[in-house]
Amino acid sequence: MVKLATAREARMYGPALAVRRWEYINAGAYVFAALLLAVALAALSAGGGGGGGASRAALAVAAVALALVAAVNAHDLAAHLAGVDCRVGLVRYDAQLGLVELLVPALHVAGCVLAVVAMAFLLSQGERETHAANTLLAAALVWLLGSILNSCQVYERADGRAQLLQSSVQVPMLLGSLLFLVGAVVNRRRRPEPPVLVVSARSIRSSNLAAGVGMHDAMTKPCGLTVTQGRSWAWTMCVLGSVLWLVAAVFNMGKVFVMHQSDAPRLEKLRGGAQERLSRDREGRLPLNWEEAARSRRVALPAELR
């Protein structure tokens, strides 16, 4: 349950007169969703992840939080597409635009959808618990991949303050995704609890003597990680990961606030000629300098404009 954190200048979170307001709404919604998820996972961890009414309510709250984060990341993707006028072909000139600004929020949306499906499996219970564990593992892998790509950004214009703000968001997100993956792996590898059989001590002793096994050895065989132990460790890892995501969400809100101040740090432009191509296309649609636009297209100006 991570979010795109980038220092790009080309982004548009809403209409021209309300861009700042919509970016604040985006960051605030992510803080609320991260808090909601942390509370839900803490409730699940305290309840042991069982199938009671409180656990089912916590799973429903977690699903709502994940759906909200998916909407936030979809908004991020739309904002960066709008920032380049939906010209996806610019990724040929600027690889980071495709691998970070466009791919990362898409991966995060996919991870949130997988996690919501896993929560639905857990709510339905029955024979779908294995499917829920596999789906949660897939969601954790997608989130970790998105967090790694989010951390692989190149800075040319951004100063030290901008890079520090970026790291304050990226590092907790990456660590939280790693903890969530550990929890998903532990939850996937846990062993089912052995069935409880009620037999007499005499029958156990006689069968063990016939097999040459002592009474103590038969009663103390290691059985690995049980369902209860696996759930406890898995929910603990997920709670710690969600707390780190909440920390990242708070820092992201601070980053957005700083980026809109009068002394805001410099942001990154498109590279590899993508910024020049985007500017040239925009000037072609609305030329402000007729002579320069005409010179670039090698056409003669009308006589009344010379």
LINHUZI-V643413 format. One record per pair of residues at least 6 apart in sequence whose ideal C-beta (glycine too) atoms are under 7 Angstrom apart, sorted by the first residue. I is the first residue (numbers start at 1). GAP is how many residues later the second one is. If there is no record, write none. Layout:
i-><I I>
gap-><GAP GAP>
This chain:
i-><1 1 1 1 1 1 2 2 2 2 2 2 2 3 3 3 3 3 3 4 4 4 4 4 5 5 5 5 5 6 6 6 7 7 7 7 7 8 8 8 8 9 9 9 10 10 10 10 11 11 11 12 12 12 12 13 13 13 13 13 13 14 14 20 23 24 26 26 27 27 27 28 29 29 30 30 30 30 31 31 31 33 33 33 33 34 34 34 34 35 36 36 36 37 37 37 37 38 38 38 40 40 40 40 41 41 41 41 41 42 43 43 44 44 44 44 45 45 45 47 47 48 48 48 49 49 49 51 56 59 59 59 60 62 63 63 66 66 66 67 69 70 70 70 73 73 73 74 76 77 77 77 80 80 84 84 85 87 90 90 90 90 90 91 91 93 93 93 93 94 94 94 94 96 96 97 97 99 100 100 100 103 104 104 104 107 107 107 108 108 110 111 111 111 111 114 114 114 114 115 115 117 118 118 118 118 121 121 121 121 122 133 133 134 136 136 137 137 137 140 140 140 141 143 143 144 144 144 147 147 147 148 150 150 151 151 155 155 156 157 157 157 158 158 158 158 159 159 161 162 162 165 165 168 169 169 169 169 172 172 172 172 173 173 175 176 176 176 176 176 177 179 179 179 179 180 180 180 182 183 183 183 183 186 186 186 186 187 187 187 190 190 190 190 191 191 191 191 192 193 193 194 204 204 205 208 208 208 258 269 270 283 287 290 290 291 294>
gap-><36 65 68 111 142 244 106 141 144 145 171 175 243 27 69 70 73 105 249 69 72 100 101 146 145 161 164 165 247 94 95 147 151 155 159 260 261 72 93 259 260 258 259 260 70 73 74 260 68 69 72 7 67 70 71 6 9 10 13 62 66 7 8 240 233 232 46 49 225 226 229 225 39 43 39 42 219 222 218 219 222 32 35 36 39 208 211 212 215 211 25 28 29 25 28 29 205 204 205 208 18 21 22 25 21 194 197 198 201 197 11 15 11 14 15 191 190 191 194 7 8 180 183 184 6 182 186 74 67 60 63 64 63 57 53 56 46 49 50 49 43 39 42 43 32 35 36 35 29 25 28 29 21 22 6 194 193 191 7 180 184 187 188 6 7 179 180 181 184 176 177 178 180 57 58 173 177 50 49 50 53 46 42 45 46 35 38 39 35 38 32 28 31 32 35 21 24 25 28 21 24 18 14 17 18 21 7 10 11 14 10 54 55 54 48 51 47 48 51 40 41 44 40 34 37 33 34 37 26 27 30 26 20 23 19 23 8 113 112 109 111 112 107 108 109 110 106 107 104 103 104 90 93 83 79 82 83 86 72 73 75 76 72 75 69 65 66 68 69 72 64 58 61 62 65 57 58 61 55 51 54 55 58 44 47 48 51 43 44 47 35 36 37 40 32 33 34 35 35 33 34 29 11 14 10 6 7 10 6 6 8 10 6 11 15 10 7>
